[in-house]
Amino acid sequence: MRLNQFIASCGICSRRDADKLIQSGKVLVDGVIPSPGMQVDGSQKVTVNGKAISQKKDNVVLAYYKPVGVTCTERDSHAERTVIEDIKYPVRVTYAGRLDKDSEGLLLLSNDGKLIEAMMKGSKRHEKEYEVTVDKNINGDFLKKMSNGVYLRELDRTTRGCQIKRTGKRSFNIILTQGLNRQIRRMCEALGFEVKILKRIRVMTVKLSDYDLKPSKYIELSDIEKNKLYEACGLKKSPKK
């Protein structure tokens, strides 16, 4: 593989940042400054800033409780705090299915690009479950319209039908099988409601309630939990890298 890809697979940084490290002379291959576009096969000794690096053998999946105020982005000069800064995980991971800054709850992250891609495919109708509180009392008409799909003028799309259940005078539980930008907030706004609290409690086979997680904390899924997730995505069991 290309050297920048190898560095990224070791969890050091993105390919783009790896290119910058290579260009700055901070990367050596067998003690020599590499040529542009160099290929490596894993047998060479690669160092970054004088420290030898190696590929992580296992794929990891993290269940992370994203708190309100943390932004789902790898880098943003305007963000007060990003997910990557919040978890401080030693291996580079990315997330599947972002949560907006004002929302909280379960976010899954992994260093396996194939898993992330499979989880993000809207055509697969993977379920994500949320607890929502709005600013006014809700009734049967609201629940029916949300369930049947809501036309979002700014996106010129009607949302896919979903499962919804009232849990209080102003609260409900909703299960989506698509991931439009700020979808629940947009659906509620279209019906004259404002979301006050939005919390994701499940992503496919992973439930937030299965872990004693506090905001900003994460846990690595066990092999059994990972395999259930891989199978739900139509992939083989979590492979060794």
The 8 nearest C-alpha neighbors of each residue, nearest first, counted from 0:
[[1, 38, 39, 2, 40, 4, 5, 3],
 [0, 2, 38, 4, 3, 37, 39, 36],
 [1, 3, 5, 4, 38, 37, 39, 6],
 [2, 4, 17, 6, 14, 5, 1, 18],
 [5, 3, 7, 1, 2, 6, 14, 8],
 [4, 6, 2, 8, 7, 3, 1, 9],
 [5, 7, 3, 9, 8, 4, 11, 2],
 [6, 8, 4, 13, 12, 10, 9, 5],
 [9, 7, 5, 10, 6, 54, 4, 55],
 [10, 8, 54, 6, 7, 11, 53, 55],
 [9, 11, 91, 90, 8, 7, 12, 6],
 [10, 12, 9, 7, 6, 91, 90, 13],
 [13, 11, 7, 10, 16, 17, 91, 14],
 [12, 14, 7, 16, 15, 17, 11, 91],
 [15, 13, 17, 3, 16, 7, 4, 18],
 [14, 16, 18, 17, 13, 19, 3, 12],
 [15, 17, 19, 13, 18, 14, 12, 20],
 [18, 16, 14, 20, 3, 19, 15, 13],
 [17, 19, 21, 15, 16, 20, 3, 22],
 [20, 18, 16, 22, 17, 21, 23, 15],
 [19, 21, 17, 23, 18, 25, 22, 26],
 [20, 22, 18, 26, 24, 19, 23, 25],
 [23, 21, 19, 24, 20, 18, 25, 26],
 [22, 24, 20, 21, 25, 19, 26, 18],
 [25, 23, 21, 22, 26, 20, 32, 27],
 [24, 26, 48, 20, 23, 47, 21, 27],
 [27, 25, 47, 21, 24, 46, 20, 48],
 [28, 26, 32, 31, 30, 46, 45, 33],
 [27, 29, 45, 30, 31, 44, 33, 32],
 [30, 28, 44, 31, 43, 27, 45, 46],
 [29, 31, 27, 28, 32, 44, 45, 46],
 [30, 32, 27, 28, 29, 33, 26, 34],
 [31, 33, 27, 28, 24, 26, 34, 30],
 [34, 32, 31, 28, 27, 37, 35, 26],
 [33, 35, 37, 36, 32, 21, 31, 38],
 [36, 34, 37, 33, 21, 22, 2, 18],
 [37, 35, 1, 34, 38, 2, 3, 33],
 [38, 36, 34, 35, 2, 1, 33, 39],
 [37, 39, 1, 0, 2, 36, 40, 5],
 [40, 38, 0, 41, 2, 1, 37, 43],
 [41, 39, 42, 0, 38, 43, 1, 5],
 [42, 40, 43, 39, 44, 53, 5, 54],
 [41, 43, 40, 44, 39, 45, 29, 53],
 [44, 42, 41, 29, 45, 28, 39, 40],
 [43, 45, 29, 28, 46, 42, 51, 30],
 [44, 46, 28, 51, 27, 52, 43, 29],
 [45, 47, 51, 50, 27, 49, 26, 52],
 [48, 46, 26, 50, 49, 25, 51, 27],
 [47, 49, 25, 50, 46, 26, 27, 51],
 [48, 50, 47, 46, 51, 25, 26, 27],
 [49, 51, 46, 47, 48, 52, 45, 26],
 [52, 50, 46, 45, 47, 49, 44, 53],
 [53, 51, 46, 45, 50, 9, 54, 47],
 [54, 52, 9, 55, 51, 45, 41, 6],
 [53, 55, 9, 8, 56, 52, 5, 10],
 [54, 56, 9, 57, 53, 240, 8, 10],
 [57, 55, 240, 239, 54, 58, 53, 9],
 [58, 56, 239, 240, 55, 59, 238, 237],
 [57, 59, 111, 110, 240, 239, 56, 60],
 [58, 60, 109, 110, 57, 61, 219, 111],
 [59, 61, 109, 108, 220, 219, 107, 62],
 [60, 62, 219, 108, 107, 218, 220, 63],
 [61, 63, 107, 218, 217, 106, 219, 105],
 [64, 62, 217, 106, 105, 216, 61, 65],
 [65, 63, 105, 104, 214, 215, 216, 66],
 [66, 64, 103, 104, 215, 214, 63, 105],
 [67, 65, 103, 214, 215, 69, 68, 64],
 [66, 68, 101, 103, 102, 69, 100, 65],
 [67, 69, 100, 101, 66, 70, 80, 79],
 [68, 70, 80, 81, 100, 67, 66, 82],
 [71, 69, 81, 100, 72, 82, 80, 68],
 [72, 70, 82, 97, 81, 98, 69, 99],
 [73, 71, 74, 70, 81, 82, 75, 83],
 [72, 74, 83, 81, 75, 71, 82, 93],
 [75, 73, 72, 76, 81, 78, 83, 71],
 [74, 76, 78, 77, 72, 73, 81, 79],
 [75, 77, 78, 74, 79, 80, 81, 73],
 [78, 76, 75, 79, 80, 74, 70, 81],
 [79, 77, 75, 80, 76, 81, 70, 69],
 [78, 80, 77, 81, 69, 68, 70, 76],
 [79, 81, 69, 78, 70, 84, 85, 82],
 [82, 80, 70, 84, 69, 83, 72, 71],
 [81, 83, 85, 84, 71, 70, 69, 86],
 [84, 82, 85, 81, 86, 87, 73, 88],
 [85, 83, 81, 87, 82, 86, 80, 73],
 [84, 86, 82, 83, 87, 81, 215, 80],
 [85, 87, 88, 83, 84, 82, 215, 216],
 [88, 86, 84, 85, 83, 89, 82, 90],
 [87, 89, 86, 90, 91, 83, 92, 84],
 [90, 88, 87, 91, 10, 11, 92, 86],
 [91, 89, 10, 88, 92, 11, 9, 110],
 [90, 92, 10, 110, 12, 11, 89, 93],
 [93, 91, 110, 109, 108, 90, 94, 10],
 [92, 94, 108, 109, 110, 91, 95, 115],
 [95, 93, 108, 107, 96, 109, 97, 106],
 [96, 94, 115, 107, 119, 97, 108, 118],
 [95, 97, 94, 119, 98, 178, 106, 107],
 [98, 96, 71, 95, 99, 94, 106, 72],
 [97, 99, 102, 71, 100, 96, 103, 106],
 [100, 98, 102, 101, 97, 70, 71, 181],
 [99, 101, 70, 68, 69, 102, 67, 98],
 [102, 100, 67, 99, 68, 103, 197, 69],
 [103, 101, 197, 67, 99, 100, 98, 198],
 [104, 102, 66, 198, 67, 65, 197, 199],
 [103, 105, 199, 198, 64, 65, 200, 106],
 [104, 106, 64, 199, 63, 200, 207, 65],
 [105, 107, 63, 62, 64, 65, 108, 104],
 [108, 106, 62, 61, 94, 95, 63, 105],
 [107, 109, 94, 61, 93, 60, 92, 95],
 [110, 108, 60, 92, 111, 59, 93, 61],
 [109, 111, 92, 58, 59, 112, 91, 93],
 [112, 110, 109, 114, 113, 58, 115, 59],
 [111, 113, 115, 114, 116, 110, 109, 93],
 [114, 112, 116, 115, 111, 117, 118, 234],
 [113, 115, 117, 116, 112, 111, 118, 229],
 [114, 116, 112, 118, 95, 117, 113, 119],
 [115, 117, 113, 119, 114, 118, 112, 120],
 [118, 116, 114, 119, 115, 120, 232, 113],
 [117, 119, 115, 116, 120, 114, 232, 95],
 [118, 120, 116, 117, 121, 95, 115, 96],
 [121, 119, 122, 117, 118, 123, 116, 124],
 [120, 122, 123, 177, 124, 119, 178, 125],
 [121, 123, 120, 124, 177, 125, 176, 119],
 [122, 124, 121, 125, 120, 232, 176, 118],
 [125, 123, 176, 122, 121, 177, 126, 120],
 [126, 124, 176, 123, 203, 127, 118, 121],
 [125, 127, 176, 203, 175, 202, 124, 174],
 [126, 128, 202, 175, 201, 174, 203, 176],
 [127, 129, 174, 201, 200, 173, 199, 175],
 [130, 128, 199, 173, 200, 198, 172, 131],
 [129, 131, 172, 198, 197, 171, 199, 173],
 [132, 130, 197, 171, 170, 196, 172, 129],
 [131, 133, 170, 196, 195, 169, 194, 171],
 [134, 132, 194, 195, 193, 169, 135, 170],
 [133, 135, 193, 195, 192, 194, 169, 132],
 [136, 134, 133, 169, 137, 192, 193, 168],
 [135, 137, 169, 168, 138, 134, 133, 170],
 [136, 138, 169, 141, 168, 135, 139, 142],
 [139, 137, 141, 140, 142, 136, 168, 165],
 [138, 140, 142, 141, 143, 137, 144, 165],
 [139, 141, 143, 142, 138, 144, 137, 145],
 [142, 140, 144, 139, 138, 143, 137, 145],
 [141, 143, 139, 145, 140, 144, 146, 138],
 [144, 142, 146, 140, 145, 141, 139, 147],
 [145, 143, 147, 141, 146, 142, 148, 140],
 [144, 146, 142, 148, 143, 147, 149, 141],
 [147, 145, 161, 143, 160, 144, 148, 162],
 [146, 148, 160, 144, 145, 143, 161, 149],
 [149, 147, 158, 160, 159, 145, 146, 157],
 [150, 148, 157, 158, 186, 145, 151, 144],
 [149, 151, 157, 156, 152, 158, 148, 155],
 [152, 150, 156, 154, 153, 155, 157, 149],
 [151, 153, 155, 154, 150, 156, 189, 157],
 [154, 152, 155, 151, 156, 185, 150, 189],
 [153, 155, 156, 152, 151, 157, 150, 179],
 [156, 154, 152, 153, 151, 157, 150, 158],
 [157, 155, 154, 151, 150, 158, 152, 153],
 [156, 158, 150, 149, 151, 148, 159, 155],
 [159, 157, 148, 149, 156, 150, 160, 151],
 [158, 160, 148, 161, 157, 177, 147, 176],
 [161, 159, 147, 148, 146, 158, 162, 145],
 [160, 162, 146, 175, 174, 159, 163, 147],
 [161, 163, 174, 173, 146, 164, 175, 160],
 [162, 164, 173, 172, 146, 174, 161, 142],
 [165, 163, 172, 171, 166, 173, 162, 142],
 [164, 166, 171, 167, 170, 172, 163, 142],
 [167, 165, 171, 170, 164, 172, 168, 169],
 [168, 166, 170, 169, 165, 171, 137, 132],
 [167, 169, 136, 170, 137, 166, 165, 135],
 [170, 168, 136, 167, 133, 137, 132, 135],
 [171, 169, 132, 167, 166, 131, 168, 165],
 [172, 170, 165, 166, 131, 164, 130, 173],
 [171, 173, 130, 164, 163, 129, 131, 165],
 [174, 172, 163, 129, 162, 128, 171, 175],
 [173, 175, 128, 162, 127, 161, 126, 129],
 [176, 174, 127, 161, 177, 126, 128, 173],
 [175, 177, 124, 126, 125, 127, 174, 178],
 [178, 176, 121, 175, 124, 179, 159, 125],
 [177, 179, 180, 182, 176, 96, 121, 175],
 [178, 180, 182, 181, 177, 158, 183, 154],
 [179, 181, 182, 178, 185, 99, 183, 97],
 [182, 180, 184, 183, 185, 179, 99, 98],
 [181, 183, 179, 185, 180, 184, 186, 178],
 [184, 182, 186, 185, 181, 187, 194, 197],
 [183, 185, 187, 186, 182, 181, 194, 188],
 [184, 186, 188, 182, 183, 187, 181, 189],
 [187, 185, 183, 189, 184, 188, 149, 182],
 [186, 188, 192, 190, 184, 189, 185, 193],
 [187, 189, 191, 192, 185, 190, 186, 193],
 [190, 188, 186, 187, 191, 185, 151, 192],
 [191, 189, 187, 188, 192, 186, 141, 149],
 [190, 192, 188, 189, 187, 193, 186, 135],
 [193, 191, 187, 188, 190, 134, 133, 194],
 [192, 194, 133, 134, 188, 187, 195, 191],
 [195, 193, 133, 196, 184, 132, 134, 192],
 [194, 196, 133, 132, 134, 193, 197, 131],
 [197, 195, 132, 131, 194, 198, 133, 102],
 [198, 196, 131, 102, 130, 103, 132, 195],
 [197, 199, 103, 104, 130, 129, 102, 200],
 [200, 198, 129, 104, 105, 128, 201, 130],
 [199, 201, 207, 129, 128, 105, 206, 104],
 [202, 200, 206, 128, 127, 205, 207, 199],
 [201, 203, 127, 205, 204, 126, 128, 206],
 [202, 204, 126, 205, 127, 125, 201, 228],
 [205, 203, 228, 202, 206, 227, 201, 231],
 [204, 206, 202, 201, 203, 207, 228, 224],
 [207, 205, 201, 208, 209, 200, 202, 204],
 [206, 208, 200, 209, 210, 105, 201, 205],
 [207, 209, 206, 210, 211, 200, 212, 201],
 [210, 208, 207, 206, 211, 205, 212, 201],
 [211, 209, 208, 212, 207, 206, 218, 62],
 [210, 212, 213, 209, 208, 207, 218, 216],
 [213, 211, 210, 216, 64, 214, 217, 207],
 [212, 214, 216, 215, 64, 211, 217, 66],
 [213, 215, 64, 66, 216, 65, 212, 104],
 [216, 214, 64, 65, 66, 213, 85, 86],
 [217, 215, 214, 213, 64, 212, 63, 86],
 [218, 216, 63, 62, 64, 61, 212, 215],
 [217, 219, 62, 61, 220, 63, 216, 212],
 [220, 218, 61, 60, 62, 221, 59, 217],
 [221, 219, 224, 60, 225, 61, 218, 222],
 [220, 222, 224, 223, 225, 219, 226, 60],
 [221, 223, 225, 224, 226, 220, 237, 227],
 [224, 222, 226, 221, 225, 227, 220, 228],
 [225, 223, 221, 227, 226, 222, 220, 228],
 [226, 224, 222, 228, 227, 223, 220, 221],
 [225, 227, 236, 229, 223, 228, 224, 237],
 [228, 226, 230, 224, 225, 229, 231, 223],
 [227, 229, 231, 225, 226, 230, 204, 232],
 [230, 228, 226, 234, 232, 231, 227, 236],
 [229, 231, 233, 227, 232, 234, 228, 226],
 [230, 232, 228, 233, 229, 227, 204, 234],
 [233, 231, 229, 230, 234, 117, 118, 228],
 [234, 232, 230, 231, 229, 235, 117, 228],
 [235, 233, 229, 230, 232, 236, 231, 114],
 [234, 236, 230, 229, 237, 233, 238, 226],
 [235, 237, 226, 229, 238, 230, 234, 225],
 [236, 238, 226, 229, 225, 235, 239, 58],
 [239, 237, 236, 240, 58, 57, 235, 226],
 [238, 240, 57, 56, 58, 237, 55, 236],
 [239, 56, 57, 238, 58, 55, 54, 111]]
